[in-house]
Amino acid sequence: MIGRPSAIHIFLVSTISMVACLEHINPSPDEATIFSLIRKLTTTQYGYPLVSYATFALRTLARLKSTNSFYHLRELTTPETTAVVRPNVDTLYSASVIDLSHHDVIVDVPVVDERFWVFPFYDVYGNNYANLGNVFNSSAGKYLLRYSPSSNETVGVQLCDETQSEEYEDCRGLRGWINAPTPYGAILARLVVKNNGTDLDKIHAIQNQIHISTVPRKRTQNIPPLTVPMLNSSLSSDPATRIMQITARFAPHNPPRNISDLARVNSNLKAAGIRDGVYRPQVRNLTAAAVTAAATVSKAFALPANHIDFDNDWQSVSDTAQGDFNTNYEMRAFVTNWAYLIVDNIVALYPMYDPTASSSVHELGANEAYLFTFNRKPALAKNGFWSLTLYNADKFLIKNSLNRSSLGDRSNLTYADGMPVYGEDDRDEPFQLLIQPADIEPPANWTSNWLPGPSGGGQIDINLRFYGPGEGLQDGSWEYPVVEKRQAISGTGAQK
């Protein structure tokens, strides 16, 4: 699930261990120069998610023309969809760019039928600081979203029946309120699709009931409104310089997720040449420094604190490195590169098969297959779902005659005897999924469990998702599937 990192991204994450070494010695002039370069790009690392935020915001605002409103994605992604990498074919999205600089916002969450749903709230740096959804037994109704710069305010969801507030006495018809750590942010709601037919109409009806509105704030704050020029005007074409410039614009009014780290962050920004909303370069060629250091492979994910090892060569990011990153800026930048706006691990898990530090891409030969053997069904919470999605080397869906890009609990999977895996009974036994080239059709008894890869073989990227993971998935007691690379399955009568 880890994408192929760009040169600048590899450089950013590779500086971690080098900084630690140089901070505790008396450096020579050369070492001091290296430290100076690293210090600047550690700051670039801090601001790296802001470029992704700007991209997300600009694309969304191009459709909405306004912050604090929702754009609803009405159709599932297809192989022709190239707006984002690793598109999710399980859910429909509703996106909003949030600006709390001059107003509070009321988000009206509708009643959702028996399906998985989540409204994740993100700060400007991509931290998933709050969620509403059936994983949390959230209720429909109105929630007040506000920027809470005071360190006395608790970031996240505060429910009206559990919290008292003089300012919002009786909550004025609200279910609760949500304190945001930054004035700018995003919402990216997800509603699972049960099938590709009439269920879309049901989700459209739910989306039509999602409302957002601004309300006056009692206390004014000296924060500029979020505008398109702020996101893209007068920025350098050089990637590293661009990050520094956009950090200079956003950081003065958008503190770090952990407010106790504000002094340290500001000190580093100042030393890097960021002051009064402007970046003044402290090195002659920031881009050259990035290219020079790009040979060092990113090590952030490989650090023991940042990942969890499961059985059968599966791994996942740790709970402190997914969704809400606190002061783990290295993984925040790393995750931004392959899974921007990821949700907290209570909401979803994204395990990776046999990942390396730089890629999750696997080679599928022209006559080869990957066979996934599940010992039993994944352990999910009520209304949770899972899917295995296949992408090409560019992280886009693969066109095939079955129009099938994923398999999971809503698919017509069958056991070896042809009976449905998700039938009317409580049967829970081993079953298998097959990935092999689209031009090698397996026997009919495999068709429902077959995920077609690129014709003639090629590079593939495998993405396993668990939304609403149960306890067994969280603690590793559920056995992850055994993956076997083998000869493609063909010929009449081949058995599962």
N, C-alpha and C positions, 0 to 999 in steps of 0.2 A: 504494500500500500504506500510505500515511500516512493515519491516520484524521483525522476532524475534531476538532481539539484543543479541550478545554474552556477556559473563560476563565482558570482558574487555571494550566493548563498553558501557554497562550500567554504569560501573564505571566512564569512561571518562566523560560522559555527566552529571552524577550526581554530579560531583565536582563543578559545576558552582556556585550554590548558596552557598556552603560551603566556597569557596574561598572568595566570596564577604563579608561574615560575618567575617572571620578571618583576613582580611586585615585591619580592622578598629578597632581592640581591642588590648590590651596588653596581649598576650597569655601566658598561663602557659606553663611549659615545655612540658606537654602532648599535649597541643594545638599547640605549636610550632612544635612538631614532626608531628602532623596531617597536619599542614600547609605545612611542608616540603614535605610530601608525595604527597599532593595535587598539590603543585607547580610542582613536577616532572611530574605528570600525566596530568596536564594542558598542559605541553609541549608535552606529548605523544598524547594528543588530537590534538594539532597543527599538528603533523606529521602523524596522523592516515591515511589521504588519500594517503600518499606515499606508503603504503603497497599495496593498491588497484592499484595505478599506476604501481608499479613493477609487479604485477600479470598481468595486461593488457599488459604491454610492453613485458614481457617475452613470453606470449602466442602469441602475434603478431609477435615478432621477430623470434619465432620458425618456423613460416611459411615464413617469408621474408628474414631472415638472414641479414637484413640491416635496419638501421633507414632511415627516409626520403624516404620511398617508400610506396605503397599502397597494402594492402591485401583486396581483394574483396570477401565478402560473397556472394555466388552464389545461395544459396537455402534458402527458408524460414525455420524457426525453426519448429521442430516437438516434440511430447512427448518424443522422444528418445534424444533430445538435452538437455544436462545437463552441458554444459560449463559455462553458466551464469544463475542466477535466474531471474525469471520474463522475459523470452525472449519475444521480440517484434515480433509478427507474421504479422505486417503491412508493414514492410520495409525490404529492403536489405541494409546491411552496407558496407562501405569501410573504413578501418582503417589504420592509419599511426602513427608510433611513431616518434615524431619530435625531432631533435637534432640541435640546432642553435649555438652550442658552437664554431664552426669554419667556418660555412658557413651560408649564407642566403639561403632561399628556394623559388622557384617559384612553385605555385600551379596553374595548368591549369584546370579551371572549364569548362566543355563542355556545349553545348546547351542542355537543358532538355525540353522535351515536356510537354504537359499540365498535370502536376502531381506535388504533393508536393515534394520539395527537400530542404535539408539544409546541409551545411558544417559547423558544429560547431568546433571551435578551443578552446582547453583547455590548461591551464598551468599545471605544474606538480602537483599542489594541487587539480586539478579537477575543477577549476573555468572556466566557459564558458565565456571567455572574448570577443569573437568575433563570428559572424555568417555571412555566405553568404547563400542566399536562396531566394525563391520567396516571403516569408513573407516580405523581405526587398527590393524586386524588384531588386535583384542583377543581374548583367549581366554576361554572359559567358566571359571567357578570362583569362588572366594571372594576378595573384596577388602575390606580393612579400611579403613573410613572414620573419620577422627579429626580433631579440631580441633587445629591446630598453631599456637598463639599465638607460639611462638618465631620470631624473624626468621631464625634459622638453618635453619628447615625450609623446604623447597621446596614451594610450593602446587601441587597437581595429582597426577597418577598416578605412582607409583614402582613399577616392576615388580621382582618378587623375583629374577629371573634377571639383573638389571642393577644391583641396589643391595644393598649389605651393611648390616646393622643388628644391633648387639648386642642391642638390645631385642627384635627380632623375628628371632632367629637361626633360619635355615632357613625363615623365614616361617611356620612352624607350619601348613603346609598351605594357605597363601594364595598366590594368583596375584600379589598385590601389595597396596599400600595407597594410600590417597588422602588427602592432607592438605588440609583445608578451611580457608579464610581466616576463617570466622566459625562460631560454635557452632550457629547456627540456619541452616537452608537448605532445599533441596528437591531431589528427583529427579523428572524427568518423562521416563520411558523411552518410546521410539517404535518401533513395529514396523509395517512397511509391509504393506498388504493388497494381494494380487495380484489378487483379484477380490472380488465382493460375495457369493459363494456359500459353497462348502465351505471356502474358505481361512480364514474366520473361526474355524472349529473348530480349525484348526491353530494359529492365534495364541492362542486360549484355552488350548490345551495348553501352549504356551510360557509364557504368563503364569502358569499354575498352578505352574510350576517356578521362578518368581522368588521368592526368599526374602530376608528381612532380619531380623536379630536383634541384640540388644544384648549387649555384653561388658563386664566391669568395666574401668575405667581405673585404671592404677597411681597416677597423680597426680591428686589432687582439685583442682578449680578453683571459685572462688567466683562461680559463674554460676547464676542462677535457671533452673529448668526452663521450657521453653516451654509456656504454658498458654493456654486460650481467653480467660480474663479479660485476660491480657496483650495479646491481639490486638484486643479490642473493648470492654473495660470502661472506663466513665467517660471516653469520648472526645467531643470537641466535634462538633456537627453542622456547624460551619463548616469547609469543606475545608482551608483554609490552617492554621487552628489545629489541626485534627486531625492534619495531617502533622507539625507541630512537636511535638505531644504524643507521637505514636508514635515519633518520632525520639528524644525524650528517654528513652523506655523502652528502646529497642533499642541505641542508639549506645554507651552505656557498656561493653557487653559484646561488641559486634560492630564491630571496627575496619574501616577502609576497606580495599579490595582491595589497594592498595599501602600496605604498613605504614609506609613512609617518609613518607607524607602524614598520619600520625596527628596530629602536633603541630599542623599547620595546620588540619586538620578540627576538632580539639578547641578550638582558639582561636576559630574561627568559631562553633561551637556555643555556646561560653560567651558570646561577644558577642551572640548572638541570644537569650539568655535561657534556654539549656538547661544545667542544672547539677544534679548529684546525682539524675538520673533524672526531673527535673521541669522543665516549661516554664513560665517566668514571662514573660509578654508584655512586650516593650520598646517597643511602639507601641500606640496607643490602639485602632486598628481595622485589623487585618491584612487582613481580607477587603476592606475598602474600598480599601486599597492595591492589592490584586490586581485588583479591578475597574477601577480607574483606569488601570492599566498594560496591561490586556488588549487595548487597541487596537493595540498593537505586535505585528506578526506574528512568529511564531517564525522564527528564522534559523539554528538550529543545523544542520539538515540541509544547508542551502544553502552552508555554509562549505566551501571546497575540501578541507580536511582530513577532512571527515566524509562525503564521498560520492565515488563513481566514476562517470564518464560513459562509457556504452557507445554503440555506434552505433544509429541508427534511433530516437533519443529515449528510450532506456532508461537508467535509473540504478540504482545500488545503494549501500547504505551501505558505507563503507570498512572495512577489516579492523580498524582501531582503534576503530570505532564500532559494532561488532556482536559481541554475545555477551559477551566479556570486555573491560570498558570501562576498566580501570585507573583513571586519574584524570580521564577524560573524563566528568565528572558531568553536563554539559549533554546529551550524547547519551544517556547512561544514562537520564536522565529523559525525554528525547524518545522513545526507543525503547520505554520502558515503556508509553507512551501508546497505541502501535499494535501492538506485537508483544512483549508480556511473555513472558519466558522464551524468548527467541530463542536459537538455538544459534550457535556459532562458525562463521565463514565457511568453515572447512575442512570442516565437516559439511554446511552448506547455504547456498544463496544465495537471496535474495528480491528479485530485480530489479523495478523499478517502471516502468511505462510513462508517460512524459510527466508526472511528478509536479510538483506545485507545493509551495510551502512549507507549505501548510495542508491539502491534500486530494489524494487520488488518485481522486476520484470523477469519472466521465465521464457525459455525457448521451447516452442512446440514444433517438432519436426513434421515433415509432410506426411509421415505414416506413424505418428506418435499420438499418445493420449495421456491425459492425467485422470486418474481414477480416485475419487474421494469416497472413502468408506466411513460413514457415520455409525458409531456404535449404537446410538439412539438419538431421538429428537433433541434439539437444543432446548435447554431449560429456560423458559420465558415467563415473565410476569403476565398477568391478565392483559389481553389486547396487544401484547408484544408481538414482534415478527422478526423473521430473519431472512436473509437472502445471500446468495453467492452470485456476484456479478462479474462479467468478463469484459475486459477492455483490450484494445490493441496497444502497441508500444507508445502511441501518442495519448493514451488514456481516454480514448473515445470508444463508443460502443461499436461492435462488429456487425456489419450487415450480413444477414443470412436469410434463407428461404423460410425459416420458421418464425421470423420476426421475434426471436427470443434472445434476450440479453442477460437474463438472470433466472435463477431457480430458487425456490424457497418454500415456506410453509403455505403460501397461497397458490402454489403450482400443483399440477396434477401428478405429483411424484408417486411412484409405485415401488412396492417391495419386489423381491426376486420372483415371487409367485404371481405378480400382476395385480395384487390388491393395493388399494390406495394407502399411502403413508399417512395422510391426513384424512381418514375416513370417519365413519360414525362411531367406531369402537375406540377402545383405549389401548389398542395395540401399539407397542413401542419397541421395535426391534431394529437391527442393523439395516441400513439401506445405502445405496451408492449413487453418486452423481458422476457423470462422464463429460470431460472436455476433450474434444478432438476436432480436427479440421472440418469445416463445413462441407467440403467436397468428398468426405468419406462418411457416408451415411451408415450409422450402425443398424443392426437388426431392429425390427419393429418393437421388440420387447424393451429396447433401450430408449426409444424416441422420447418418451415423456421425461426421462432423467438426463437427457443430452443437452449440453450447452455448446453450440457450435463455435469453434474457433475460426481464425482466418483460413480461407481456402489455400491449400498448398503449405500450410504451416506458417510459422512466424513468431514474433515476440508477442507475449500476452501478459496482462497484468490482472491478477486475481484479487477480488475485493469481497471479503466476508463481513457482513454487517449483522449485528444483533441490536435491535431497538426494543427497549423494555427488557433488558437481560435479567434472568432469574438469578437466584443465589448461587446455583451451581456454575453459572458462567462467570460470576463475579469472583468466586473463591477458587476456581480452577478444578473443582471436583468433577465437573462434566468433562468427559474425554473428548478432546478435539479430534477431528477426522484424520484418519491415516491417508496420506497422499502417496500414490504410486505412479511413477512415470513408466509407461509401458507401450507396447505396440498398439496401434489403433485397433478397435474392435469392428470387425466387418464379417460378412458371411451370414447366410441364413442359418438360424437356429443357435447362434452364439448365446451362451447363457450368462445371466447376471451372476 
